[in-house]
Amino acid sequence: MKIAEVGNVIEFRDGLKGVVEKVNENSVIVDLTIMENYRDLELEQKTVVNHKNYKIIQQSVQN
């Protein structure tokens, strides 16, 4: 399992996407506001996702 890095875009839980803002030991903190339908979904701006529950869909441009 590859662990995401800050700036990566990940996908999790039925197609939700976000940008990794912080990497913790067992999880990442993700900013969800990059999704076009973010406001329609009425989600919090940030969420925590366990490393087991996402896949990296875009590498950071800094890598």
Secondary structure, DSSP 8 states (H G I E B T S, - for coil): -----TT-EEEETTTEEEEEEEE-SSEEEEE-TTSTTHHHHT--SEEEEEGGGEEEEE--TT-
